[in-house]
Amino acid sequence: MAAFDSQHDPVRRLTRIELIARLSDAIGPRAVLHRREELLLYEYDGSALDMAEPDVVVVPGSTADVATAVRIAGEAGWPIIARGAGTGLSGGSVPALGGVVVSLARLNRIVHIDPENRLAVVQPGVVNADLSVAAAHYGLHFAPDPSSQKSSTIGGNAAENAGGPHCLKYGVTTNHVIAATIVLSDGSIVRLGSEAPDAPGYDLLGAFVGSEGTLGIVTELTVRLTPDPEDVRTFLAIYDDLEPAADSVSAIIAAGIVPAALEMLEGEGIRVIEESVHAGYPTDAEAVLLIEIDGLRDDLDEQAGRIEAICRACGARDLHTARDEAQRARLWAGRKGALAACGRIRPHYHIQDGVVPRSRLTEVLRLTKDVAARYNLVIVNIFHAGDGNLHPLLLFDLREPGVLDRAMAAGEEILYACVAAGGTISGEHGIGLEKRDYMTWIYDPDDICAMLELRAAFDPYNVMNPCKQLPTGASCGDVKHARGAQRAIAAGAWV
Ligand SMILES: Cc1cc2nc3c(=O)[nH]c(=O)nc-3n(C[C@H](O)[C@H](O)[C@H](O)COP(=O)(O)OP(=O)(O)OC[C@H]3O[C@@H](n4cnc5c(N)ncnc54)[C@H](O)[C@@H]3O)c2cc1C
């Protein structure tokens, strides 16, 4: 868990009571929550380990009201924290220093679907899966599909640059957001990107997507919609060991096939999902790959044959093909319900989000086993194998004394091993509170300073989501001072 650095707490020029009064006058008392029992609901996110209570929550119903609330809070030096559905897994929407949480829950309208140009204009509080349901009528969908897609919002997806199983082929959220309306900390409203194919000038929208609420609050997005494929095939390749499964992942991509999705589940995870979701996974397997290909019907038979041959050559003991849409949906329900299912093993979790080159998967997966034994923890691996994006799920029961410290140390060791293997510290869950101090593993102080300067250009009041993403909310001077704290990075690491 991160220590919140209160020395970077901005100076507050209104008392809490004055702030509540100003906000209530400006956007209406019903949009301002300040009673303890109301605030408690906003003190955590999906990671559920870092918690902090906000001073006020505002629930504005328009971009203008977001801008008004942000201007009042920003001018008065109160921290401002955007919140979508709160499913984030790195503490991004936790109000580390208190302050004003801006919930986007009421901005939940699909404003417009433009099938001709394959675009949609949406408010940030639209739930990811709802957009695909609405676009299905036109044979279109929103391609980024985080496993949380039934609850996470498109604003939160953009802020985290969310990925998902089908992002292997279709690209992560940044590839699907083409324009956005943003409220900055002084209450100004800016438009980034364009509906034209390429906007001239600096790619500020590119900088904004993935900025975790530290640059501003998005109040409207224009996103690409992707045509539904003509046909889809889904396979479950079954293995008695990890290594041949990991080898199959590299071999499929090396053969020039880019599946729509290539997910891996191993050991204990397979069994607990099966008990909970009845997805049709073999409970005696040590690893399974959930592989999906899509595209033109005529191409799929040939690709399916090649995938089967590769998996068997690598050591798969069997390969099943989903018979129909119902069976395909069951296989995916298992994968997407994995995190919830693991609650059967232990009630609490710490999920990591390291990335490694595909060729190093086996080695890092083996290390997670070793770490689990040394720290006496249950660790389950269910992850986006095609992207090399590992999600070791460290499971424990907080009632056991000292277990949280062990879990955090074990998570850190695994993440560092990902970096040492030439990988990085986040594939999709963002940095948030949880990993901001690890940014110095992969970035040099000059890089961090450049990012702080970009942040200051967007956020002149230094109030947007403090303590998140970068190791300090203060200044370049502090980062340079901390230069000695940097850890060595393996040659060839992605920085
Ligand atoms: C079961 C489960 C499965 C998951 N699977 C995946 C997965 O497959 N892929 C993946 O990428 N993630 C996954 N996640 C993590 C999480 O769902 C994503 O990070 C998601 O994008 C967060 O969306 P949210 O609406 O819940 O945002 P929140 O958790 O509310 O916020 C996340 C961050 O975005 C900022 N933010 C939110 N809204 C805005 C806005 N309008 N403007 C500016 N900043 C904003 C917040 O300040 C915070 O920093 C999973 C989480 C769970 C619980």
The ligand as a MOL file (V3000), in Angstrom:
LIG
                    3D

  0  0  0     0  0            999 V3000
M  V30 BEGIN CTAB
M  V30 COUNTS 53 58 0 0 0
M  V30 BEGIN ATOM
M  V30 1 C -13.1050 -7.7960 -12.2590 0
M  V30 2 C -12.2560 -6.7520 -12.9220 0
M  V30 3 C -11.7030 -7.0180 -14.1580 0
M  V30 4 C -10.9170 -6.0530 -14.8000 0
M  V30 5 N -10.4210 -6.3300 -16.0360 0
M  V30 6 C -9.7170 -5.3870 -16.6980 0
M  V30 7 C -9.2240 -5.6520 -18.0160 0
M  V30 8 O -9.4230 -6.7250 -18.6040 0
M  V30 9 N -8.5330 -4.6590 -18.6250 0
M  V30 10 C -8.3030 -3.4550 -18.0320 0
M  V30 11 O -7.6780 -2.5820 -18.6490 0
M  V30 12 N -8.7530 -3.1980 -16.7850 0
M  V30 13 C -9.4580 -4.1100 -16.1160 0
M  V30 14 N -9.9220 -3.8430 -14.8490 0
M  V30 15 C -9.6090 -2.5520 -14.2120 0
M  V30 16 C -10.6720 -1.4430 -14.4180 0
M  V30 17 O -11.9410 -2.0060 -14.6830 0
M  V30 18 C -10.2570 -0.4900 -15.5450 0
M  V30 19 O -9.0980 0.2180 -15.1650 0
M  V30 20 C -11.3460 0.5070 -15.9420 0
M  V30 21 O -10.9060 1.2070 -17.0890 0
M  V30 22 C -11.6880 1.5080 -14.8400 0
M  V30 23 O -12.8990 2.1550 -15.1900 0
M  V30 24 P -13.8190 2.8220 -14.0740 0
M  V30 25 O -14.9620 3.4720 -14.7570 0
M  V30 26 O -14.1630 1.8620 -13.0330 0
M  V30 27 O -12.8220 3.9370 -13.5110 0
M  V30 28 P -12.3710 4.3160 -11.9780 0
M  V30 29 O -11.9170 3.1050 -11.3110 0
M  V30 30 O -13.5350 5.0470 -11.3830 0
M  V30 31 O -11.2230 5.3020 -12.2850 0
M  V30 32 C -10.0130 4.8410 -12.8350 0
M  V30 33 C -9.0950 6.0540 -13.0980 0
M  V30 34 O -9.6700 6.8510 -14.1170 0
M  V30 35 C -9.8730 8.1870 -13.6590 0
M  V30 36 N -11.1390 8.6230 -14.2810 0
M  V30 37 C -12.3400 7.9950 -14.2210 0
M  V30 38 N -13.2290 8.6790 -14.9570 0
M  V30 39 C -12.5710 9.7430 -15.4820 0
M  V30 40 C -12.9450 10.8160 -16.3130 0
M  V30 41 N -14.1830 10.9520 -16.7730 0
M  V30 42 N -12.0120 11.7410 -16.6520 0
M  V30 43 C -10.7330 11.6230 -16.2150 0
M  V30 44 N -10.3220 10.6350 -15.4180 0
M  V30 45 C -11.2360 9.7100 -15.0600 0
M  V30 46 C -9.9100 8.0860 -12.1420 0
M  V30 47 O -9.5040 9.2990 -11.5440 0
M  V30 48 C -8.9210 6.9660 -11.8940 0
M  V30 49 O -7.6070 7.4650 -11.9050 0
M  V30 50 C -10.6870 -4.7960 -14.1760 0
M  V30 51 C -11.2480 -4.5310 -12.9270 0
M  V30 52 C -12.0170 -5.4930 -12.2980 0
M  V30 53 C -12.6110 -5.1600 -10.9540 0
M  V30 END ATOM
M  V30 BEGIN BOND
M  V30 1 1 1 2
M  V30 2 1 2 3
M  V30 3 2 2 52
M  V30 4 2 3 4
M  V30 5 1 4 5
M  V30 6 1 4 50
M  V30 7 2 5 6
M  V30 8 1 6 7
M  V30 9 1 6 13
M  V30 10 2 7 8
M  V30 11 1 7 9
M  V30 12 1 9 10
M  V30 13 2 10 11
M  V30 14 1 10 12
M  V30 15 2 12 13
M  V30 16 1 13 14
M  V30 17 1 14 15
M  V30 18 1 14 50
M  V30 19 1 15 16
M  V30 20 1 16 17
M  V30 21 1 16 18
M  V30 22 1 18 19
M  V30 23 1 18 20
M  V30 24 1 20 21
M  V30 25 1 20 22
M  V30 26 1 22 23
M  V30 27 1 23 24
M  V30 28 2 24 25
M  V30 29 1 24 26
M  V30 30 1 24 27
M  V30 31 1 27 28
M  V30 32 2 28 29
M  V30 33 1 28 30
M  V30 34 1 28 31
M  V30 35 1 31 32
M  V30 36 1 32 33
M  V30 37 1 33 34
M  V30 38 1 33 48
M  V30 39 1 34 35
M  V30 40 1 35 36
M  V30 41 1 35 46
M  V30 42 1 36 37
M  V30 43 1 36 45
M  V30 44 2 37 38
M  V30 45 1 38 39
M  V30 46 1 39 40
M  V30 47 2 39 45
M  V30 48 1 40 41
M  V30 49 2 40 42
M  V30 50 1 42 43
M  V30 51 2 43 44
M  V30 52 1 44 45
M  V30 53 1 46 47
M  V30 54 1 46 48
M  V30 55 1 48 49
M  V30 56 2 50 51
M  V30 57 1 51 52
M  V30 58 1 52 53
M  V30 END BOND
M  V30 END CTAB
M  END
